[in-house]
């Protein structure tokens, strides 16, 4: 095993394309281990990670997106820094967004999100998701090749969540440009969009105010006029934050999962043939991809009260890295975890979508979008293969991933297909 004693996971770009040897090293040190930099402890054990996800008393989600970079903008004082966290949220990146909030403030906002992802609503969306998949495949089928991230996965995820949230048809191309997946025919006006979050906040604030003034019976009207469990009306910006979280997370999770799925399908002809012959097995395939090579490498919590975990003391102010990519390969939980095995017992026990109060609310949508996409690609395209001119020959493949310590996201995936 390679030596990683002095490795800075957050700065070492050599770990981006293949972090798993480093994760194996961390696991060899124990289920919870202190890193040499940034006041971080890394959790690689499944049970320990689950405990952190479920413990909102000792752990805050305020740094769930950024981890230790940048560091918290205050010096922790005392044995409970909850008040300091709340006072400094405006100075912390994403500190006021829904995914970083803690109970009790987080609870009513999450209740708004969950109203959008009912089984009946997802079932109603399936015809649109199938139509959208076919429309995007139409754009590249005749070429016999595509760059999946640009040509399919990112625009598909963007347009699907735009439909769910009721983004008007005339604005959807602008959102597609904003997400980096626009077709060449999109007009110059839309292409001028630069700042993703500013663009989304402005758009959704307009939508929310419009739906509050004139409800239309659509999903966005439902969200805009929803009330908290106590009957009170959310502030318009609270609704905007919910909408923009769903929009951004819906894109990132689905687009990344689609890339990871298609890479495996293209590299394993026997598996591809099996899924073509038995489409009912696609859902089980997706669950194993989520465990084996899921969209999220790591997520974070900040210790707001002193505690201990896996034999390691966790002082206040410590960043706890839930190393999801390692947790889902914990041999204490999964038999032969480095093997890709469809239909393994407890297939959905992975933590790819988190657990507890911050379980990804769009997980059912991501699963549905990914299943339909794979079904349509296998139904319409001939043998799907990795483009050797872009990624190298079999046995010497080269893939690049986005330089982030949070997501396991292919920068590009060039595919070829026949027939």
C-alpha positions, 0 to 999 in steps of 0.5 A: 500500500502506498504511503500517504502519511503526509498527503493533503487530501484537499490540495493533492490533485493526484488523488482526483482521478483515483482516490480509492488507494488513499481511502484504503490507506485511511481505512487501514488506520481505523474507522476514524482517523485524524488527518495531518492538515486542516483540523480534520478527522476522516470517517471511513467506517460505515457504522461510524459514518451513519452515527455522524449523519444521525447525530445533529446534537453534536454535529452541524451541517454548516460546512457540509459543502466546503469542508475545512476550506475555507476554515471557520471564521471564528475561534471556537469558545466553550463546549457548545459553539452552536451560537457562534455558528449561527452568528457567523453563517453569513460569513461562511460559504453556503452558510444560509443555504438549506443543505447547511442548515441545522434543526430546528431551522432546517426542519420546516424548509425540508418539509417544503422540499419533500412535497415535490418528490412524492411517488405519484409525482415521479410517476407522472414525470416518467413520460416527460423524462422519457421524451426528454431522453429521446430528444437529447439522443436525437441530437447525437444518434446520427453521429455515432458518438457523443461526449456524454457529460456535455451532450446528455447527462448535464442537459438532461439533469438540468432540463428535468429539474427545470420541468419539476420546478416549473421553469417556463419553457422559454427560460429552459435554454438559458438554464441549460447554458447556465449549467454548461450543457447548451446546444449550439443553437441557443441564442447569444442572449442566453449564452451571456449568463455567467454567475450560476447562483446569482442567475438562479436566485434572480430567476426563482425569486421572480417565479416565486413572487409571480406564483404568489401573486397569480397561482397557476396550479403548477408545481412551482405555485405549490412550492411558492404558496406552501406553508410550514407545518405551523401554518405560517408562510415562508419568506420568499427567499427561503422558498428561493433557497429551497428551489435553487438547492433542488435545482443545483443538487438535482443537476450535480447528482444525476449528471454525475451518476449518469456518467459513472453508470455509462462508463461502467456499461461501456467498459463491460460488454457482457454487462451491457448485453445483460442489461439489454436483455433484462432491462428490469435489472437496471435499477439493481445496477444503479444501486451497485454503481451508487455503492461502488463509485457514487457521485459523492466522495465526501461530505462534512460536519462541524463538531459543535459539542465535544464527543468521541467517535470510533475511539477518536476524541472530537473537540469542538471546531473539528471538521468531520469528513464523512468519506462516502467513497470509502464508507461504501466500501467498508468490508465490515459492511459489504462483502468483497467491497472492491468487487462490482457485484449487482444484486448483492445483499442489502443493495440499498444500504449504501450512504451515497445519498446520505442519511438522516435529516440531510438525506438527499431529497432528490434521490428518488428523482435521480434514480428515476432519471438514471434508469430511464436514461439507461433504458432509452440509450440501450434501446436506441443505440448499438453497442456503446463503447469508450472512444479509444482516440479520446481515452486510450485503448483497452487496458490503458484507459485515461479518464479525468475527473473534476478537481473537487474533493466532494464529487466523483464526477467525470470531466468528460466521457467520450462514447462511440456506438453502432447501429 
